[in-house]
Amino acid sequence: MNSKFKIFVNFAFLLNLIFILSASPGQKENQDLDEKVKKFLKSMKHRWYDMNIPESDGKVLYDIIIKNGYKKVLEVGTSTGHSTIWIAWALSKTGGKLITIEINEMRYKRALENFKEAGLQDYIDARLADAHKLVPELKGPFDFIFIDADKNWYKNYLKLLLPKLEKNGCFTAHNVLNRYMYGIKDFLDYLKDLPYMETTIVRSSRSGISVSYKKYNK
């Protein structure tokens, strides 16, 4: 090994050492959490049942939160926590937290186990409750809302939560490509007639997600 190559190798090693030593504890924690979440999601890739969203839809929710820096999130319909994990993972980067509501005790308990295994439990306020009763009691405000619950109540959730959604906030709903599913058409038609909501349908899966931004407060 010639002297010039030795100098180059030593310099590269020194730069790498400086980078490692200069990394803040917070950066190291974030990297560790990312690896833990990725490992968990990989292990669960083909094991999400009980009406959970597909991975492609989880990535949509994640990207929206990261892009807009959302921090105050509500999810109605936890199931066993696949969508919640994608949302909470994004919130671990924006510094936020979410409330998620599930009515089924068995799914709720399984979700809690999943949150802990993924390392995201500190970003999640999981509640076992009837959303019909709890949602009206929530004070908000929220800057991001995701609905994946009883479709015939989508329109009601929208009406209850729009006053609690901040300007430039985002209201999202799952399974909207099936307009023949009871409640979906009424929900989309009502949403379309709101001049202060700008809506697009994301076809990231066969289910689809409506993504509606609140342009101004009514």
N, C-alpha and C positions, 0 to 999 in steps of 0.2 A: 504493500500500500504506500503510494507516494505521499510526500509531506502535504501537498495541496489538498489531496483527498481526505487526509486525516484532519486537516483544519476544517474542511467543509463538514465532515461528519460530526466533529466536536461542536461546531457552531450550531448545527441543526439540533443536536441533543440539548444544547444550552437553551435555545429558543423554546423547545418543547417543555423543558423544565420550568422556564420562566412563565410560560402560559399556564402550566398546571398550578404553580405556586400562586399566581396572581388571580386565579379563579376564586370568586367569593364563595363562602359557604352556601349562600342562597342559590347560586348557579349550580353547585354540586348537588344540592337537594333536588332542584328541578330536573336535572339530568337523571338522577336516580329514580325520581317519580315517573318520568317519561318511560324509562326502561321497564319499570314495574307494570305500568299500564299497558304498554305494548305487549309484554309477556303474557299478561292476563287475557287481553283481547285475543291474542293468537291461540291461547289454550282453549278459549271458549268459542272459537270461530264458527263451529258447526253445532253448537250446543244451545243456541238461544231459541227457546220455545215460548209458550205462554204469551203470544201476541206481541213479542218484541219486534222492534224495527230491524231491517237489514243493515249491514255495515255501511253500505253506500249512503243510506239516509242519515246514519250517525255522523258521517263525515260532513254532510251538508250542514247539520246543526253546529258542529264544531267550527267549521269555516266561517259561518255567519257571526258567531260570537267573537271569534278571534279578530275578524275583519273590522267589526264595529266596536270592539272593546267593551262588550256588555258585561255587567257585573251583578245585576239584580234580576234573577231568573225564577220563573215559575214553570213547573211541569205538572200537567194533570194526566195521570196514567203512567205510573212507574213500571208496572209489570215486575219482572225480576231484575230490571235495572240497566239494560243495554243502552238505551237512549240516554239515561241519566249519567252513565259513565262517560259517554262522549261529551255531554254538556259540562260535567264537572271537570273533565280533563282540560277543556278550553278555559274554564273559570280558574283553574289553577295557574293559568298564565296571565289572565286579566286581573286577578285579585278579587274575584267575586265569589258568590255562593248562591245555591238554589234551594228552593222549597219544592219538594216533589210529593205528590199525593197518590196513594194506592188504597183501594177499598178492600182488596182480598188479603187476608192475613197471611196465608201461606206464601203468596208471591212477595208480599212485603218483607217477611222474614228472610226469604231467599235473597232478596235484593240487598238487605243489610249485610249479609255474608259476602255478596259480590263486591259491594262498595269497600268493605274492609280488605278483601283480598287484592283489589286493584289499588289500594292505598289512597283512595279518594274520599274517605268518610268525613274528613274535616271540611270538605266543600259542600256537603249535602245535609240538608235538614229534611229527613224523610219522615213523612207523617202517614199513619194508618188512619184513614178517615173517608167519609163519604164526601166527595168533591162537591156534590149538590149543596151540602150544608156548609162545608168549610170555605169554598171559594168566595161566597158573599161576605164572609167575615174577614178575609185577608185585606189588610190595609194597603199593601203596596208601598210606593210605586214599583213597577217592574219595567225593565228595558228589553226583556226578551221573554216570550211565552211560547211554550210548546204544548199542544193538546193532542193526546192520543188515547182517548177514553171512549165513552159511549157516544156514538156518532149522532144519535138523535138529540143530543144535548150540545152539540158544537155551537149552534147558533146562540143558545143561552149562555154558554161560557164566553162567547165573544161579547155579547151585550154586557155581561157582568164585569168583564175584565178590561174592555177598551178604556173606560174612565181611569183605570189604574195603570195603563200603559203610557209611558213617557213619550213625549215628542221625539221622533226619530227612532222610537222603539220598534220592535219587530214581533208580530204575532204569527206563529206557524202552527199548522195542523196537518196531521198524518192521514193517509188513506183517501185523499181527495180525488184521485183519478177514477174512483168508482162512484160516479154520480147517481147510480141506481141504489147504492147503499142508503138505507133510510136516514134522512137528516142531512146528507152531504149536499144535495142540490140546494136545499133551502139555505144552508150555511153559505155556500158560494154565491148564490144569488143576492143574499143580504149583504155580503161583504163587497160585492161588485158595485152596489149602489151607494157605498159610503165614499163621498168625494175626498175625504182626508186620508183614505187608505189606498196605498199603491200595491197591487197584488200581482204576483206571478206564480205559476205552477212549475215546480222543479220536478222533472221526471227522472230522478236519480234511481228509481226502482219502479216496479209495477204498481206500487202503492201511491207514490207521489206525495209531495209536500207543498201546501200553499204557503207562500212567504209574503207577508203583508207588512209594509212599513207605514208607520203613522207620520204623515207629512206635517200635520199641525193638530193642535188640540181643538176639539169641537167647541 
